[in-house]
């Protein structure tokens, strides 16, 4: 079982044999991502998205997989799509903030942190400290 955003998602015994089940591909993709299998995760999550284009969490996790591969443009695109589909997905703002931090786009980092925190998810204190030092801003 995998706990995501307060929901428990179980991997069925049949895995992804049912090609019409976006949820099965999503579950398998998330499980593969947790095992460090980014390419396989991207493949499964892409299948889920093709079946259900408005599947915000599938976009979110595919964005994470792309991030782990260092493909920041693709990651940012998926995270942005996840937010467009579910503007209350606080964790996606935090993930975008990290990409903008890497790119030294500090104003964008702060915008994403503000939004994340306005949705009730506090930013990592160590990340905030690094952001303050790098951007020369306190808020």
C-alpha positions in Angstrom: 0.0 0.0 0.0 1.2 3.5 -0.8 -0.1 6.5 1.2 -0.6 9.6 -1.0 -2.2 12.9 0.1 -4.3 11.1 2.7 -5.4 8.4 0.3 -4.4 4.8 0.4 -3.7 3.3 -3.0 -3.2 -0.4 -3.3 -1.4 -2.2 -6.1 -3.7 -4.9 -7.4 -2.6 -8.4 -8.0 -3.1 -8.0 -11.8 -0.8 -4.9 -11.9 -1.4 -3.2 -15.3 -2.8 -6.0 -17.3 -6.0 -4.0 -17.8 -4.8 -1.4 -20.3 -7.9 0.7 -19.8 -7.1 1.3 -16.1 -5.3 4.6 -15.6 -5.2 4.0 -11.9 -3.3 0.8 -12.3 -0.6 2.5 -14.4 -0.5 5.4 -11.9 0.0 3.0 -9.0 2.7 1.1 -10.8 4.4 4.3 -11.9 4.5 5.6 -8.3 5.8 2.3 -7.0 8.5 2.3 -9.6 9.5 5.8 -8.8 9.8 4.9 -5.2 12.2 2.1 -6.2 14.3 4.6 -8.2 13.1 3.3 -11.6 12.5 6.7 -13.2 12.3 5.6 -16.8 9.7 2.9 -16.0 7.8 5.3 -13.8 7.6 7.9 -16.6 6.4 5.2 -19.0 3.6 4.1 -16.7 2.6 7.6 -15.7 2.5 8.7 -19.3 0.1 5.8 -20.0 -2.1 6.9 -17.1 -2.1 10.5 -18.4 -3.0 9.4 -21.9 -6.0 7.6 -20.5 -6.9 10.4 -18.0 -5.4 13.7 -19.2 -6.8 15.6 -16.2 -5.1 13.2 -13.7 -3.2 15.8 -11.6 -1.3 13.4 -9.4 0.0 11.5 -12.4 1.4 14.7 -13.8 2.9 15.5 -10.4 4.7 12.2 -10.0 5.8 12.2 -13.7 7.3 15.6 -12.9 9.1 14.1 -9.9 10.5 11.3 -12.1 11.7 13.8 -14.7 13.3 15.8 -11.9 15.2 12.8 -10.7 16.6 12.3 -14.2 17.7 15.9 -14.3 15.2 16.8 -17.0 14.1 20.0 -15.3 12.1 21.5 -18.2 9.9 18.4 -18.5 9.6 18.3 -14.7 8.5 21.9 -14.6 6.0 21.4 -17.4 4.4 18.5 -15.6 4.3 20.2 -12.2 2.7 23.3 -13.8 0.1 21.1 -15.4 -0.6 19.4 -12.1 -1.1 22.8 -10.5 -3.4 23.9 -13.3 -5.5 20.8 -12.8 -5.5 21.0 -9.0 -4.5 24.5 -7.8 -4.6 23.2 -4.2 -1.8 20.7 -4.8 0.6 22.4 -2.3 3.4 19.9 -2.7 3.7 20.7 -6.5 4.5 24.4 -5.7 7.3 23.2 -3.4 8.7 21.0 -6.2 8.6 23.9 -8.6 10.4 26.0 -6.1 13.3 23.6 -6.0 13.7 23.7 -9.8 13.6 27.5 -9.8 16.2 27.5 -7.0 18.5 25.4 -9.1 18.0 27.9 -11.9 18.6 30.8 -9.5 15.2 32.2 -10.3 14.7 33.4 -6.8 11.6 35.5 -7.3 9.8 32.5 -8.8 11.1 30.4 -5.8 9.5 32.8 -3.4 6.2 32.9 -5.3 6.0 29.1 -5.1 6.9 29.0 -1.5 4.3 31.7 -0.6 1.6 29.7 -2.5 2.7 26.4 -0.9 2.5 27.9 2.6 -0.8 29.6 1.9 -2.2 26.1 1.2 -1.0 24.9 4.6 2.2 23.1 3.7 5.3 24.6 5.4 8.5 24.9 3.5 11.5 23.0 4.7 13.5 25.2 7.1 16.8 24.3 5.6 15.6 25.1 2.1 14.3 28.5 3.4 17.6 29.2 5.0 19.5 28.4 1.7 16.9 30.5 -0.2 17.4 33.5 2.1 21.1 33.3 1.7 21.1 32.9 -2.0 18.4 35.5 -2.8 19.5 38.1 -0.2 15.8 38.3 1.0 14.1 37.3 4.1 10.7 36.9 2.6 
